[in-house]
Amino acid sequence: MVNLLKSLAALMVAFSIAVAPASAAFAQTSDSDPKTQASALFVEATSAMEKANFAAACPKLEAVVRLIPDGLGAKLALGDCYVGLGKLATAQRAYVAAGASAAAANNPTRQAQAQRKADELNSRLARLTLTVSPEVLALPNLQLTRNGVPISTAEIGIPIAVDAGTHSVTASAEGRPLKTFEALDVKDGTSASIVIDSLPAELKRSETKAPEGLPKAPSAAPPAEHPFWGPQRIAGLALGIGGLAGLGVGGAFAGLTKSALDTSSELGCDDSGECPNQAALNEREDALLYAHVSTGTFIAGGALLLTGIIVFATAPSGPVVSVGAEGVALRGTF
């Protein structure tokens, strides 16, 4: 079970680094040896980094990681290159990926190096929080993106580390036109927020003038009141159930964390993390892995549960009245 979790983690982080395509200038013939290509690219990249030419070095290192997914040195160097480019959040993700790969390869030295580099960036990162009003969350087929990448509901309300610069969030729903929200000039070491409090009014078909002499179409009936189990309450219930499930998973991994810690202590590990043998060290590393999973699922589950409660509690019981929130940090623009 532990080996399976490590293998999955290694595959996921290796894929997240390798998906960025290398520049066509670095393309090689299909019959070339990948290790030979990677070695040449790595030498070129390190030479460019020594000259502070990070824009040229980073694509080469991305190509090295794609060619040799198990290479830990290239992944750490890629993180250093992103730091040089000023992409601190991207650099931290690269270090975390390198640390996970090192853990899967049972290389504690590289793992500690990657963890130290990732931790050093924490206080320097820019963070962006997305807040979505319950009215918007309840809209059918709501779609959110940040810089063109879909946003999951687990990210709502949580400060997410981002690279410095301008970040655009778009929101759209069934029958509603797309609306763009921007956090302008987010700087390293600062926090910003984007508030999605409303979307433009529902699109209407253009009215055509009836020929003279013909009866006019009857006016639309007044809006009906919402039933108790309307779409918003159903959405709130679903979010709450998802949050409870996340908390349950977090609790389960918390139990696994304690069990692994107890086992490592029984095998001789002390409070400082020193272990007398490989079996005890493996148990202590498993406990650390379980603890990270537990923390992540607890945070995501708590966020979903809180969102579900808000959505359920604020569901309208009468005719829909659209009220825009006032005093928000950032406003949307069409």
C-alpha positions as CSV (number, residue, x, y, z in Angstrom):
1,M,0.0,0.0,0.0
2,V,2.8,2.4,0.9
3,N,4.8,1.6,-2.1
4,L,1.8,2.1,-4.3
5,L,1.1,5.5,-2.8
6,K,4.7,6.5,-3.4
7,S,4.7,5.3,-6.9
8,L,1.5,7.2,-7.7
9,A,2.9,10.3,-6.1
10,A,6.1,10.0,-8.1
11,L,4.2,9.5,-11.4
12,M,1.9,12.5,-10.7
13,V,4.6,15.0,-9.9
14,A,6.8,13.8,-12.8
15,F,3.9,14.3,-15.2
16,S,3.2,17.8,-13.9
17,I,6.7,18.9,-14.6
18,A,7.0,17.1,-17.9
19,V,3.8,18.3,-19.6
20,A,5.3,21.7,-20.6
21,P,6.7,21.1,-24.1
22,A,10.3,21.9,-24.8
23,S,11.0,24.5,-27.5
24,A,11.2,23.2,-31.1
25,A,14.8,24.4,-31.2
26,F,15.7,21.6,-28.9
27,A,14.0,18.8,-30.9
28,Q,16.2,15.8,-31.6
29,T,16.0,13.0,-34.1
30,S,13.9,10.0,-33.1
31,D,16.8,7.6,-33.3
32,S,19.0,9.6,-30.8
33,D,19.7,8.2,-27.3
34,P,17.5,10.1,-24.8
35,K,20.3,10.1,-22.2
36,T,22.7,11.6,-24.7
37,Q,20.1,14.3,-25.6
38,A,19.4,15.0,-21.9
39,S,23.1,15.3,-21.0
40,A,23.8,17.8,-23.8
41,L,20.7,19.8,-22.9
42,F,21.7,19.8,-19.2
43,V,25.2,21.1,-19.9
44,E,23.7,23.9,-22.1
45,A,21.1,24.8,-19.4
46,T,23.7,25.0,-16.6
47,S,25.9,27.1,-18.8
48,A,23.0,29.5,-19.5
49,M,22.1,29.7,-15.8
50,E,25.7,30.7,-14.9
51,K,25.2,33.6,-17.3
52,A,21.8,34.4,-15.6
53,N,20.1,33.6,-18.9
54,F,17.2,31.7,-17.2
55,A,14.8,32.3,-20.1
56,A,17.0,30.1,-22.3
57,A,17.9,27.6,-19.5
58,C,14.4,26.7,-18.2
59,P,13.0,25.2,-21.5
60,K,16.2,23.1,-21.8
61,L,15.8,21.7,-18.2
62,E,12.1,21.0,-18.9
63,A,13.2,18.9,-21.9
64,V,15.7,17.1,-19.7
65,V,13.0,16.2,-17.2
66,R,10.8,15.0,-20.0
67,L,13.6,12.8,-21.4
68,I,14.8,11.5,-18.0
69,P,11.8,11.5,-15.6
70,D,13.8,9.9,-12.8
71,G,16.6,12.5,-12.8
72,L,16.4,14.3,-9.5
73,G,19.3,16.7,-10.2
74,A,17.5,18.1,-13.2
75,K,14.3,18.7,-11.3
76,L,16.1,20.6,-8.5
77,A,17.9,22.6,-11.2
78,L,14.6,23.4,-12.9
79,G,13.3,24.8,-9.6
80,D,16.4,27.0,-9.3
81,C,15.9,28.2,-12.8
82,Y,12.2,29.2,-12.1
83,V,13.5,31.1,-9.1
84,G,15.8,33.0,-11.4
85,L,12.9,33.8,-13.7
86,G,11.0,35.2,-10.8
87,K,8.3,32.4,-10.9
88,L,8.5,31.5,-7.3
89,A,5.2,29.5,-7.0
90,T,6.2,27.5,-10.0
91,A,9.6,26.9,-8.5
92,Q,8.1,25.7,-5.2
93,R,6.0,23.2,-7.1
94,A,9.1,22.0,-8.9
95,Y,10.9,21.5,-5.6
96,V,7.9,19.6,-4.1
97,A,7.8,17.4,-7.2
98,A,11.5,16.7,-6.8
99,G,11.1,15.9,-3.1
100,A,8.3,13.4,-3.9
101,S,10.4,11.7,-6.5
102,A,13.3,11.5,-4.1
103,A,11.1,10.0,-1.4
104,A,9.8,7.4,-3.9
105,A,13.5,6.6,-4.8
106,N,14.5,6.3,-1.1
107,N,16.9,9.2,-1.5
108,P,16.6,11.1,1.8
109,T,19.5,13.5,1.0
110,R,17.8,14.8,-2.2
111,Q,14.4,14.8,-0.4
112,A,15.7,17.0,2.4
113,Q,17.4,19.3,-0.1
114,A,14.2,19.7,-2.1
115,Q,12.1,20.3,1.1
116,R,14.5,22.9,2.4
117,K,14.4,24.8,-0.9
118,A,10.6,24.6,-1.0
119,D,10.3,25.8,2.6
120,E,12.6,28.8,2.0
121,L,10.2,30.2,-0.6
122,N,7.1,30.1,1.7
123,S,7.4,33.7,3.0
124,R,8.3,35.1,-0.5
125,L,5.2,33.7,-2.4
126,A,2.4,35.8,-3.7
127,R,-1.0,34.3,-2.8
128,L,-4.4,34.7,-4.5
129,T,-7.7,33.9,-2.8
130,L,-10.9,33.4,-4.9
131,T,-14.2,34.1,-3.2
132,V,-17.5,33.2,-4.9
133,S,-20.9,34.3,-3.5
134,P,-23.5,31.6,-2.8
135,E,-25.8,33.1,-5.5
136,V,-23.1,32.5,-8.1
137,L,-22.2,29.1,-6.8
138,A,-25.9,28.1,-7.2
139,L,-26.0,29.0,-10.9
140,P,-26.4,26.0,-13.3
141,N,-23.3,24.8,-15.2
142,L,-21.0,27.3,-13.4
143,Q,-17.5,27.3,-15.0
144,L,-14.5,29.1,-13.4
145,T,-11.0,29.4,-14.8
146,R,-7.7,31.1,-13.7
147,N,-5.4,32.1,-16.5
148,G,-7.3,29.7,-18.8
149,V,-7.0,26.7,-16.4
150,P,-10.2,25.3,-14.8
151,I,-10.6,26.0,-11.0
152,S,-12.0,23.3,-8.7
153,T,-14.4,24.1,-5.9
154,A,-11.7,23.0,-3.4
155,E,-9.6,26.1,-4.3
156,I,-12.4,28.5,-3.5
157,G,-11.7,30.5,-0.3
158,I,-8.1,29.2,0.1
159,P,-5.0,31.3,-0.5
160,I,-3.3,29.7,-3.5
161,A,0.4,30.4,-4.2
162,V,0.8,32.1,-7.6
163,D,3.6,33.6,-9.6
164,A,3.9,37.4,-9.4
165,G,2.0,39.3,-12.1
166,T,-1.6,39.7,-13.4
167,H,-4.0,36.8,-13.0
168,S,-7.4,36.7,-14.7
169,V,-10.3,34.7,-13.5
170,T,-13.3,34.1,-15.8
171,A,-16.8,33.0,-14.7
172,S,-19.8,31.9,-16.8
173,A,-22.9,29.9,-16.3
174,E,-25.9,28.6,-18.3
175,G,-27.6,31.5,-20.0
176,R,-25.1,34.0,-18.5
177,P,-22.4,35.8,-20.6
178,L,-18.7,35.4,-19.6
179,K,-17.4,37.8,-17.1
180,T,-13.6,38.5,-16.5
181,F,-12.1,39.4,-13.1
182,E,-8.5,40.5,-12.7
183,A,-6.1,40.8,-9.8
184,L,-3.7,43.4,-11.1
185,D,0.0,43.3,-10.4
186,V,0.2,40.7,-7.7
187,K,3.6,41.0,-6.1
188,D,5.8,38.4,-4.3
189,G,5.2,38.3,-0.6
190,T,1.7,39.9,-0.8
191,S,-1.8,38.6,-0.9
192,A,-4.6,39.5,-3.2
193,S,-8.2,38.5,-3.7
194,I,-10.8,38.2,-6.5
195,V,-14.4,38.3,-5.5
196,I,-17.1,36.9,-7.8
197,D,-20.2,38.4,-6.4
198,S,-22.5,38.4,-9.4
199,L,-22.7,37.6,-13.2
200,P,-24.3,39.7,-15.9
201,A,-28.1,39.3,-16.3
202,E,-29.4,36.3,-18.2
203,L,-29.3,36.6,-21.9
204,K,-32.7,37.3,-23.6
205,R,-33.8,36.8,-27.1
206,S,-34.4,40.0,-29.1
207,E,-38.0,40.9,-29.2
208,T,-39.6,41.3,-32.7
209,K,-42.4,43.8,-33.3
210,A,-45.7,42.1,-34.2
211,P,-47.5,43.3,-37.4
212,E,-50.3,45.8,-36.8
213,G,-53.7,44.3,-36.4
214,L,-52.4,41.2,-34.7
215,P,-53.0,40.6,-31.0
216,K,-49.9,41.1,-28.8
217,A,-48.4,38.2,-27.1
218,P,-49.5,37.9,-23.5
219,S,-47.0,39.2,-20.9
220,A,-44.9,36.7,-19.0
221,A,-46.4,35.3,-15.8
222,P,-44.8,36.6,-12.5
223,P,-41.9,34.5,-11.3
224,A,-42.9,31.5,-9.2
225,E,-41.6,31.0,-5.7
226,H,-38.8,28.5,-5.3
227,P,-39.6,25.1,-3.7
228,F,-37.7,24.2,-0.5
229,W,-35.4,21.7,-2.4
230,G,-34.4,24.0,-5.1
231,P,-31.1,23.9,-7.1
232,Q,-29.2,26.0,-4.5
233,R,-30.2,23.8,-1.5
234,I,-29.4,20.6,-3.5
235,A,-26.0,22.1,-4.4
236,G,-25.4,23.1,-0.8
237,L,-26.2,19.6,0.4
238,A,-24.0,18.0,-2.2
239,L,-21.1,20.3,-1.2
240,G,-21.6,19.5,2.4
241,I,-21.6,15.7,1.8
242,G,-18.4,16.1,-0.2
243,G,-16.9,18.1,2.7
244,L,-17.8,15.5,5.2
245,A,-16.3,12.8,3.0
246,G,-13.1,14.8,2.8
247,L,-13.0,15.1,6.6
248,G,-13.5,11.4,6.9
249,V,-10.7,10.6,4.5
250,G,-8.5,13.1,6.5
251,G,-9.3,11.3,9.7
252,A,-8.5,8.0,8.2
253,F,-5.1,9.2,7.1
254,A,-4.5,10.8,10.5
255,G,-5.0,7.3,12.0
256,L,-2.6,5.9,9.5
257,T,-0.1,8.6,10.5
258,K,-0.3,7.7,14.2
259,S,0.0,4.0,13.5
260,A,3.1,4.6,11.3
261,L,4.7,6.9,13.9
262,D,4.0,4.4,16.7
263,T,5.6,1.6,14.6
264,S,8.7,3.7,13.8
265,S,9.1,4.5,17.5
266,E,8.8,0.8,18.4
267,L,11.5,0.1,15.8
268,G,13.8,2.6,17.5
269,C,13.2,6.1,15.9
270,D,13.6,9.0,18.4
271,D,11.7,12.3,18.5
272,S,14.3,14.0,16.4
273,G,13.7,11.6,13.5
274,E,16.9,9.6,13.8
275,C,16.2,5.9,13.0
276,P,18.5,2.9,13.6
277,N,17.6,1.0,10.5
278,Q,15.9,1.2,7.1
279,A,12.7,-0.4,8.2
280,A,12.2,2.2,11.0
281,L,13.1,5.0,8.5
282,N,10.5,3.7,6.0
283,E,7.8,3.8,8.7
284,R,8.8,7.3,9.7
285,E,8.7,8.5,6.0
286,D,5.3,6.7,5.6
287,A,4.0,8.7,8.6
288,L,5.1,11.9,7.0
289,L,3.4,11.0,3.7
290,Y,0.2,10.1,5.5
291,A,0.3,13.4,7.5
292,H,0.5,15.5,4.3
293,V,-2.4,13.6,2.7
294,S,-4.4,14.0,6.0
295,T,-3.7,17.8,6.2
296,G,-4.7,18.3,2.5
297,T,-8.0,16.4,2.7
298,F,-8.9,18.1,6.0
299,I,-8.4,21.5,4.5
300,A,-10.4,20.6,1.3
301,G,-13.1,18.9,3.3
302,G,-13.5,21.8,5.7
303,A,-13.7,24.3,2.8
304,L,-16.3,22.2,1.0
305,L,-18.4,21.7,4.2
306,L,-18.3,25.5,5.0
307,T,-19.3,26.4,1.4
308,G,-22.1,23.8,1.5
309,I,-23.5,25.3,4.7
310,I,-23.5,28.8,3.3
311,V,-25.1,27.8,0.0
312,F,-27.8,25.8,1.8
313,A,-28.5,28.4,4.4
314,T,-28.8,31.3,2.0
315,A,-31.1,29.5,-0.6
316,P,-34.0,31.8,-1.5
317,S,-37.6,30.7,-0.7
318,G,-39.4,33.4,-2.6
319,P,-39.0,35.1,-6.0
320,V,-35.3,35.5,-7.0
321,V,-34.0,38.9,-6.2
322,S,-30.4,39.7,-7.5
323,V,-28.4,41.8,-5.0
324,G,-24.8,42.7,-5.7
325,A,-22.3,42.6,-2.8
326,E,-20.8,46.0,-1.9
327,G,-17.3,46.8,-0.6
328,V,-15.5,43.9,-2.3
329,A,-11.8,44.0,-2.8
330,L,-11.8,43.7,-6.6
331,R,-14.7,44.2,-9.0
332,G,-15.3,42.4,-12.3
333,T,-15.1,44.0,-15.7
334,F,-16.8,42.9,-18.9
